Amino acid sequence: MMIIKNELQYHNTNQFIEDYRKILDENGIIYAHIARQIGISPQQLQNVFKKKELTVTDITRLCAAINKQVVIIINNDA
């Protein structure tokens, strides 16, 4: 499964989280704002960021909180 966001491709959680945090920093968005947007506490958000693997729901909610769309492409290429 490949996740494409802002024309970037993500093959793993660490890469996504690193770029997500960078977007937050570049736009002056604090974690508390994101947590409020998705209905969790800032501590729960930190726990999401520590997961080894994010779920599609996690990624969708995180992206929606910053007004970004997620497109998932499933292909047969291994």
C-alpha positions as CSV (number, residue, x, y, z in Angstrom):
1,M,0.0,0.0,0.0
2,M,1.3,3.4,-0.9
3,I,0.0,6.7,0.6
4,I,0.2,9.8,-1.4
5,K,-0.2,13.2,0.2
6,N,0.7,16.5,-1.4
7,E,2.2,14.6,-4.3
8,L,4.5,12.8,-1.9
9,Q,4.6,9.1,-1.5
10,Y,4.9,7.4,1.9
11,H,5.9,3.8,2.3
12,N,6.3,3.8,6.1
13,T,5.0,5.5,9.2
14,N,8.3,7.2,10.2
15,Q,8.6,9.0,6.9
16,F,4.9,10.2,7.1
17,I,5.3,11.4,10.7
18,E,8.5,13.2,10.0
19,D,7.0,15.1,7.1
20,Y,3.7,15.8,9.0
21,R,5.7,17.3,11.9
22,K,7.6,19.4,9.4
23,I,4.4,20.7,7.9
24,L,3.1,21.6,11.4
25,D,6.3,23.4,12.2
26,E,6.4,25.3,8.9
27,N,2.8,26.5,9.4
28,G,3.1,27.3,13.1
29,I,0.5,24.7,14.0
30,I,0.8,23.3,17.5
31,Y,0.0,19.7,18.6
32,A,-2.8,20.9,20.9
33,H,-4.6,22.4,17.8
34,I,-4.3,19.1,15.9
35,A,-5.5,17.1,19.0
36,R,-8.6,19.4,19.3
37,Q,-9.3,19.0,15.6
38,I,-9.4,15.2,15.9
39,G,-11.0,15.1,19.3
40,I,-8.2,13.7,21.4
41,S,-5.8,15.0,24.1
42,P,-2.3,16.3,23.2
43,Q,-0.9,13.3,25.1
44,Q,-3.0,10.9,23.0
45,L,-1.7,12.6,19.9
46,Q,1.9,12.0,21.1
47,N,0.9,8.4,21.4
48,V,-0.3,8.3,17.9
49,F,3.0,9.7,16.7
50,K,4.8,6.9,18.6
51,K,3.0,4.1,16.9
52,K,5.1,1.8,14.7
53,E,2.3,1.6,12.1
54,L,-0.4,4.2,11.6
55,T,-3.8,3.0,10.5
56,V,-5.6,4.5,7.5
57,T,-8.0,6.1,10.0
58,D,-5.1,7.7,11.8
59,I,-3.6,9.1,8.6
60,T,-7.0,10.3,7.3
61,R,-7.8,12.1,10.6
62,L,-4.3,13.7,10.9
63,C,-4.5,15.0,7.3
64,A,-8.1,16.3,7.7
65,A,-6.9,18.3,10.7
66,I,-4.6,20.3,8.4
67,N,-7.0,20.3,5.5
68,K,-5.2,17.8,3.4
69,Q,-6.6,14.9,1.4
70,V,-5.4,11.4,1.5
71,V,-5.4,9.2,-1.6
72,I,-4.6,5.5,-1.2
73,I,-3.5,3.5,-4.2
74,I,-3.2,-0.2,-4.0
75,N,-1.3,-1.8,-6.9
76,N,0.0,-5.2,-7.7
77,D,3.7,-4.1,-7.8
78,A,5.6,-5.7,-5.0
